[in-house]
């Protein structure tokens, strides 16, 4: 194999690796976006659950006063 052939092969490998890295980076950006959306949704659900828990506690106190 000549030096030119080796250089050509290395260039091809370098280009393939570059494309792979670009694809991985794009996948990571998409994953990060989805993860952010999941985290926002989870935070909203937690907030809703906290509100409902407070409402349940208020109802329980009212029921307790009615039973006295």
Biopython code that builds the backbone (N, CA, C, O; Angstrom):
import numpy as np
from Bio.PDB.StructureBuilder import StructureBuilder

atoms = [
    (1, "UNK", "N", (0.863, -1.175, 0.000)),
    (1, "UNK", "CA", (0.000, 0.000, 0.000)),
    (1, "UNK", "C", (0.907, 1.235, 0.000)),
    (1, "UNK", "O", (1.831, 1.338, 0.806)),
    (2, "UNK", "N", (0.634, 2.147, -0.895)),
    (2, "UNK", "CA", (1.465, 3.344, -0.999)),
    (2, "UNK", "C", (1.058, 4.355, 0.068)),
    (2, "UNK", "O", (0.008, 4.238, 0.700)),
    (3, "UNK", "N", (1.903, 5.329, 0.242)),
    (3, "UNK", "CA", (1.602, 6.407, 1.200)),
    (3, "UNK", "C", (0.327, 7.137, 0.784)),
    (3, "UNK", "O", (-0.496, 7.473, 1.636)),
    (4, "UNK", "N", (0.158, 7.381, -0.487)),
    (4, "UNK", "CA", (-1.058, 8.061, -0.963)),
    (4, "UNK", "C", (-2.306, 7.234, -0.655)),
    (4, "UNK", "O", (-3.340, 7.778, -0.267)),
    (5, "UNK", "N", (-2.200, 5.920, -0.831)),
    (5, "UNK", "CA", (-3.338, 5.048, -0.527)),
    (5, "UNK", "C", (-3.636, 5.067, 0.974)),
    (5, "UNK", "O", (-4.797, 5.099, 1.382)),
    (6, "UNK", "N", (-2.610, 5.046, 1.768)),
    (6, "UNK", "CA", (-2.784, 5.115, 3.229)),
    (6, "UNK", "C", (-3.417, 6.442, 3.634)),
    (6, "UNK", "O", (-4.332, 6.479, 4.457)),
    (7, "UNK", "N", (-2.921, 7.530, 3.046)),
    (7, "UNK", "CA", (-3.498, 8.841, 3.354)),
    (7, "UNK", "C", (-4.970, 8.902, 2.940)),
    (7, "UNK", "O", (-5.800, 9.456, 3.661)),
    (8, "UNK", "N", (-5.284, 8.337, 1.788)),
    (8, "UNK", "CA", (-6.671, 8.318, 1.317)),
    (8, "UNK", "C", (-7.552, 7.523, 2.282)),
    (8, "UNK", "O", (-8.657, 7.943, 2.625)),
    (9, "UNK", "N", (-7.048, 6.383, 2.706)),
    (9, "UNK", "CA", (-7.795, 5.551, 3.652)),
    (9, "UNK", "C", (-7.985, 6.277, 4.983)),
    (9, "UNK", "O", (-9.073, 6.255, 5.556)),
    (10, "UNK", "N", (-6.935, 6.915, 5.466)),
    (10, "UNK", "CA", (-7.049, 7.684, 6.712)),
    (10, "UNK", "C", (-8.040, 8.834, 6.565)),
    (10, "UNK", "O", (-8.801, 9.123, 7.489)),
    (11, "UNK", "N", (-8.032, 9.484, 5.420)),
    (11, "UNK", "CA", (-8.966, 10.576, 5.170)),
    (11, "UNK", "C", (-10.402, 10.061, 5.189)),
    (11, "UNK", "O", (-11.287, 10.695, 5.764)),
    (12, "UNK", "N", (-10.630, 8.917, 4.562)),
    (12, "UNK", "CA", (-11.970, 8.325, 4.555)),
    (12, "UNK", "C", (-12.418, 7.969, 5.967)),
    (12, "UNK", "O", (-13.563, 8.222, 6.342)),
    (13, "UNK", "N", (-11.515, 7.383, 6.749)),
    (13, "UNK", "CA", (-11.849, 7.032, 8.136)),
    (13, "UNK", "C", (-12.137, 8.284, 8.959)),
    (13, "UNK", "O", (-13.061, 8.308, 9.772)),
    (14, "UNK", "N", (-11.345, 9.308, 8.739)),
    (14, "UNK", "CA", (-11.542, 10.563, 9.463)),
    (14, "UNK", "C", (-12.911, 11.149, 9.136)),
    (14, "UNK", "O", (-13.622, 11.597, 10.035)),
    (15, "UNK", "N", (-13.283, 11.150, 7.872)),
    (15, "UNK", "CA", (-14.588, 11.669, 7.467)),
    (15, "UNK", "C", (-15.718, 10.843, 8.072)),
    (15, "UNK", "O", (-16.721, 11.396, 8.524)),
    (16, "UNK", "N", (-15.557, 9.518, 8.081)),
    (16, "UNK", "CA", (-16.575, 8.647, 8.669)),
    (16, "UNK", "C", (-16.715, 8.910, 10.166)),
    (16, "UNK", "O", (-17.827, 8.969, 10.689)),
    (17, "UNK", "N", (-15.582, 9.068, 10.852)),
    (17, "UNK", "CA", (-15.624, 9.371, 12.286)),
    (17, "UNK", "C", (-16.268, 10.727, 12.546)),
    (17, "UNK", "O", (-17.035, 10.886, 13.496)),
    (18, "UNK", "N", (-15.954, 11.694, 11.706)),
    (18, "UNK", "CA", (-16.545, 13.023, 11.853)),
    (18, "UNK", "C", (-18.059, 12.956, 11.712)),
    (18, "UNK", "O", (-18.786, 13.568, 12.494)),
    (19, "UNK", "N", (-18.531, 12.217, 10.725)),
    (19, "UNK", "CA", (-19.974, 12.066, 10.534)),
    (19, "UNK", "C", (-20.613, 11.365, 11.725)),
    (19, "UNK", "O", (-21.699, 11.740, 12.167)),
    (20, "UNK", "N", (-19.935, 10.349, 12.241)),
    (20, "UNK", "CA", (-20.453, 9.626, 13.408)),
    (20, "UNK", "C", (-20.574, 10.552, 14.611)),
    (20, "UNK", "O", (-21.588, 10.547, 15.309)),
    (21, "UNK", "N", (-19.540, 11.342, 14.845)),
    (21, "UNK", "CA", (-19.569, 12.280, 15.969)),
    (21, "UNK", "C", (-20.686, 13.302, 15.794)),
    (21, "UNK", "O", (-21.366, 13.643, 16.762)),
    (22, "UNK", "N", (-20.884, 13.789, 14.586)),
    (22, "UNK", "CA", (-21.964, 14.747, 14.322)),
    (22, "UNK", "C", (-23.324, 14.115, 14.577)),
    (22, "UNK", "O", (-24.210, 14.764, 15.133)),
    (23, "UNK", "N", (-23.503, 12.860, 14.178)),
    (23, "UNK", "CA", (-24.772, 12.169, 14.430)),
    (23, "UNK", "C", (-25.007, 11.967, 15.927)),
    (23, "UNK", "O", (-26.117, 12.158, 16.424)),
    (24, "UNK", "N", (-23.957, 11.581, 16.629)),
    (24, "UNK", "CA", (-24.072, 11.392, 18.079)),
    (24, "UNK", "C", (-24.413, 12.716, 18.755)),
    (24, "UNK", "O", (-25.251, 12.752, 19.655)),
    (25, "UNK", "N", (-23.781, 13.785, 18.337)),
    (25, "UNK", "CA", (-24.052, 15.106, 18.915)),
    (25, "UNK", "C", (-25.503, 15.511, 18.660)),
    (25, "UNK", "O", (-26.164, 16.049, 19.548)),
    (26, "UNK", "N", (-25.996, 15.255, 17.453)),
    (26, "UNK", "CA", (-27.387, 15.586, 17.135)),
    (26, "UNK", "C", (-28.341, 14.751, 17.987)),
    (26, "UNK", "O", (-29.341, 15.268, 18.487)),
    (27, "UNK", "N", (-28.039, 13.471, 18.154)),
    (27, "UNK", "CA", (-28.868, 12.612, 19.003)),
    (27, "UNK", "C", (-28.867, 13.117, 20.446)),
    (27, "UNK", "O", (-29.906, 13.128, 21.106)),
    (28, "UNK", "N", (-27.709, 13.527, 20.924)),
    (28, "UNK", "CA", (-27.617, 14.031, 22.296)),
    (28, "UNK", "C", (-28.423, 15.313, 22.479)),
    (28, "UNK", "O", (-29.063, 15.506, 23.512)),
    (29, "UNK", "N", (-28.391, 16.189, 21.475)),
    (29, "UNK", "CA", (-29.192, 17.418, 21.568)),
    (29, "UNK", "C", (-30.679, 17.089, 21.626)),
    (29, "UNK", "O", (-31.427, 17.687, 22.399)),
    (30, "UNK", "N", (-31.095, 16.140, 20.807)),
    (30, "UNK", "CA", (-32.503, 15.737, 20.805)),
    (30, "UNK", "C", (-32.872, 15.095, 22.144)),
    (30, "UNK", "O", (-33.937, 15.367, 22.699)),
    (31, "UNK", "N", (-31.989, 14.248, 22.652)),
    (31, "UNK", "CA", (-32.238, 13.604, 23.948)),
    (31, "UNK", "C", (-32.328, 14.644, 25.058)),
    (31, "UNK", "O", (-33.196, 14.559, 25.927)),
    (32, "UNK", "N", (-31.428, 15.626, 25.026)),
    (32, "UNK", "CA", (-31.448, 16.676, 26.041)),
    (32, "UNK", "C", (-32.753, 17.469, 25.985)),
    (32, "UNK", "O", (-33.312, 17.824, 27.022)),
    (33, "UNK", "N", (-33.232, 17.744, 24.781)),
    (33, "UNK", "CA", (-34.494, 18.464, 24.631)),
    (33, "UNK", "C", (-35.645, 17.647, 25.214)),
    (33, "UNK", "O", (-36.471, 18.171, 25.962)),
    (34, "UNK", "N", (-35.694, 16.368, 24.868)),
    (34, "UNK", "CA", (-36.751, 15.503, 25.389)),
    (34, "UNK", "C", (-36.655, 15.375, 26.908)),
    (34, "UNK", "O", (-37.672, 15.387, 27.601)),
    (35, "UNK", "N", (-35.444, 15.256, 27.415)),
    (35, "UNK", "CA", (-35.260, 15.147, 28.865)),
    (35, "UNK", "C", (-35.743, 16.417, 29.560)),
    (35, "UNK", "O", (-36.344, 16.348, 30.631)),
    (36, "UNK", "N", (-35.487, 17.560, 28.964)),
    (36, "UNK", "CA", (-35.970, 18.817, 29.525)),
    (36, "UNK", "C", (-37.488, 18.855, 29.565)),
    (36, "UNK", "O", (-38.078, 19.306, 30.546)),
    (37, "UNK", "N", (-38.121, 18.380, 28.496)),
    (37, "UNK", "CA", (-39.586, 18.343, 28.460)),
    (37, "UNK", "C", (-40.131, 17.386, 29.516)),
    (37, "UNK", "O", (-41.131, 17.682, 30.170)),
    (38, "UNK", "N", (-39.473, 16.241, 29.683)),
    (38, "UNK", "CA", (-39.896, 15.282, 30.702)),
    (38, "UNK", "C", (-39.759, 15.889, 32.090)),
    (38, "UNK", "O", (-40.640, 15.727, 32.934)),
    (39, "UNK", "N", (-38.662, 16.583, 32.324)),
    (39, "UNK", "CA", (-38.444, 17.203, 33.632)),
    (39, "UNK", "C", (-39.494, 18.280, 33.905)),
    (39, "UNK", "O", (-39.995, 18.384, 35.025)),
    (40, "UNK", "N", (-39.827, 19.074, 32.902)),
    (40, "UNK", "CA", (-40.865, 20.090, 33.078)),
    (40, "UNK", "C", (-42.208, 19.443, 33.388)),
    (40, "UNK", "O", (-42.932, 19.903, 34.271)),
    (41, "UNK", "N", (-42.540, 18.384, 32.668)),
    (41, "UNK", "CA", (-43.799, 17.676, 32.908)),
    (41, "UNK", "C", (-43.844, 17.075, 34.296)),
    (41, "UNK", "O", (-44.876, 17.119, 34.965)),
    (42, "UNK", "N", (-42.734, 16.515, 34.726)),
    (42, "UNK", "CA", (-42.653, 15.931, 36.063)),
    (42, "UNK", "C", (-42.826, 16.996, 37.137)),
    (42, "UNK", "O", (-43.499, 16.771, 38.143)),
    (43, "UNK", "N", (-42.222, 18.145, 36.922)),
    (43, "UNK", "CA", (-42.366, 19.245, 37.887)),
    (43, "UNK", "C", (-43.822, 19.698, 37.973)),
    (43, "UNK", "O", (-44.329, 19.980, 39.060)),
    (44, "UNK", "N", (-44.495, 19.767, 36.815)),
    (44, "UNK", "CA", (-45.915, 20.155, 36.825)),
    (44, "UNK", "C", (-46.756, 19.120, 37.553)),
    (44, "UNK", "O", (-47.652, 19.471, 38.322)),
    (45, "UNK", "N", (-46.469, 17.840, 37.311)),
    (45, "UNK", "CA", (-47.206, 16.782, 38.003)),
    (45, "UNK", "C", (-46.983, 16.835, 39.512)),
    (45, "UNK", "O", (-47.918, 16.657, 40.293)),
    (46, "UNK", "N", (-45.747, 17.079, 39.911)),
    (46, "UNK", "CA", (-45.446, 17.193, 41.339)),
    (46, "UNK", "C", (-46.230, 18.340, 41.953)),
    (46, "UNK", "O", (-46.800, 18.198, 43.035)),
    (47, "UNK", "N", (-46.259, 19.475, 41.268)),
    (47, "UNK", "CA", (-46.997, 20.627, 41.777)),
    (47, "UNK", "C", (-48.483, 20.296, 41.920)),
    (47, "UNK", "O", (-49.105, 20.638, 42.926)),
    (48, "UNK", "N", (-49.045, 19.634, 40.916)),
    (48, "UNK", "CA", (-50.449, 19.244, 40.971)),
    (48, "UNK", "C", (-50.693, 18.291, 42.132)),
    (48, "UNK", "O", (-51.687, 18.429, 42.845)),
    (49, "UNK", "N", (-49.801, 17.327, 42.329)),
    (49, "UNK", "CA", (-49.945, 16.371, 43.431)),
    (49, "UNK", "C", (-49.876, 17.084, 44.778)),
    (49, "UNK", "O", (-50.608, 16.728, 45.701)),
    (50, "UNK", "N", (-49.013, 18.077, 44.900)),
    (50, "UNK", "CA", (-48.912, 18.828, 46.158)),
    (50, "UNK", "C", (-50.201, 19.601, 46.434)),
    (50, "UNK", "O", (-50.676, 19.639, 47.569)),
    (51, "UNK", "N", (-50.752, 20.205, 45.412)),
    (51, "UNK", "CA", (-52.022, 20.934, 45.570)),
    (51, "UNK", "C", (-53.119, 19.975, 46.002)),
    (51, "UNK", "O", (-53.887, 20.278, 46.916)),
    (52, "UNK", "N", (-53.198, 18.821, 45.352)),
    (52, "UNK", "CA", (-54.227, 17.848, 45.711)),
    (52, "UNK", "C", (-54.032, 17.328, 47.121)),
    (52, "UNK", "O", (-55.003, 17.117, 47.848)),
    (53, "UNK", "N", (-52.790, 17.122, 47.512)),
    (53, "UNK", "CA", (-52.523, 16.656, 48.870)),
    (53, "UNK", "C", (-53.010, 17.684, 49.891)),
    (53, "UNK", "O", (-53.595, 17.312, 50.908)),
    (54, "UNK", "N", (-52.778, 18.955, 49.636)),
    (54, "UNK", "CA", (-53.261, 20.008, 50.547)),
    (54, "UNK", "C", (-54.776, 20.011, 50.604)),
    (54, "UNK", "O", (-55.361, 20.180, 51.673)),
    (55, "UNK", "N", (-55.422, 19.822, 49.441)),
    (55, "UNK", "CA", (-56.876, 19.780, 49.421)),
    (55, "UNK", "C", (-57.406, 18.594, 50.223)),
    (55, "UNK", "O", (-58.384, 18.727, 50.959)),
    (56, "UNK", "N", (-56.765, 17.439, 50.082)),
    (56, "UNK", "CA", (-57.178, 16.258, 50.839)),
    (56, "UNK", "C", (-57.026, 16.508, 52.329)),
    (56, "UNK", "O", (-57.909, 16.157, 53.112)),
    (57, "UNK", "N", (-55.915, 17.111, 52.726)),
    (57, "UNK", "CA", (-55.697, 17.413, 54.146)),
    (57, "UNK", "C", (-56.754, 18.377, 54.664)),
    (57, "UNK", "O", (-57.236, 18.216, 55.785)),
    (58, "UNK", "N", (-57.121, 19.375, 53.870)),
    (58, "UNK", "CA", (-58.170, 20.318, 54.287)),
    (58, "UNK", "C", (-59.503, 19.592, 54.448)),
    (58, "UNK", "O", (-60.226, 19.831, 55.415)),
    (59, "UNK", "N", (-59.830, 18.715, 53.512)),
    (59, "UNK", "CA", (-61.079, 17.951, 53.605)),
    (59, "UNK", "C", (-61.076, 17.060, 54.844)),
    (59, "UNK", "O", (-62.088, 16.944, 55.535)),
    (60, "UNK", "N", (-59.941, 16.436, 55.120)),
    (60, "UNK", "CA", (-59.846, 15.572, 56.300)),
    (60, "UNK", "C", (-60.044, 16.371, 57.585)),
    (60, "UNK", "O", (-60.699, 15.903, 58.516)),
    (61, "UNK", "N", (-59.477, 17.577, 57.633)),
    (61, "UNK", "CA", (-59.674, 18.418, 58.833)),
    (61, "UNK", "C", (-61.146, 18.799, 58.982)),
    (61, "UNK", "O", (-61.686, 18.768, 60.088)),
    (62, "UNK", "N", (-61.788, 19.155, 57.886)),
    (62, "UNK", "CA", (-63.211, 19.513, 57.933)),
    (62, "UNK", "C", (-64.053, 18.323, 58.383)),
    (62, "UNK", "O", (-64.963, 18.477, 59.198)),
    (63, "UNK", "N", (-63.755, 17.149, 57.862)),
    (63, "UNK", "CA", (-64.496, 15.943, 58.266)),
    (63, "UNK", "C", (-64.264, 15.680, 59.740)),
    (63, "UNK", "O", (-65.191, 15.315, 60.464)),
    (64, "UNK", "N", (-63.035, 15.862, 60.187)),
    (64, "UNK", "CA", (-62.721, 15.654, 61.605)),
    (64, "UNK", "C", (-63.520, 16.593, 62.493)),
    (64, "UNK", "O", (-64.002, 16.185, 63.550)),
    (65, "UNK", "N", (-63.667, 17.847, 62.077)),
    (65, "UNK", "CA", (-64.449, 18.805, 62.867)),
    (65, "UNK", "C", (-65.923, 18.441, 62.868)),
    (65, "UNK", "O", (-66.607, 18.640, 63.872)),
    (66, "UNK", "N", (-66.424, 17.911, 61.758)),
    (66, "UNK", "CA", (-67.835, 17.507, 61.687)),
    (66, "UNK", "C", (-68.113, 16.316, 62.589)),
    (66, "UNK", "O", (-69.213, 16.200, 63.130)),
    (67, "UNK", "N", (-67.149, 15.436, 62.760)),
    (67, "UNK", "CA", (-67.318, 14.238, 63.564)),
    (67, "UNK", "C", (-67.256, 14.531, 65.053)),
    (67, "UNK", "O", (-67.694, 13.710, 65.859)),
    (68, "UNK", "N", (-66.724, 15.676, 65.434)),
    (68, "UNK", "CA", (-66.586, 16.002, 66.863)),
    (68, "UNK", "C", (-67.907, 16.316, 67.516)),
    (68, "UNK", "O", (-67.951, 16.607, 68.711)),
]
sb = StructureBuilder()
sb.init_structure("model")
sb.init_model(0)
sb.init_chain("A")
sb.init_seg("    ")
for serial, (resi, resn, name, xyz) in enumerate(atoms, 1):
    if name == "N":
        sb.init_residue(resn, " ", resi, " ")
    sb.init_atom(name, np.array(xyz, "f"), 0.0, 1.0, " ", f" {name:<3s}", serial, name[0])
structure = sb.get_structure()
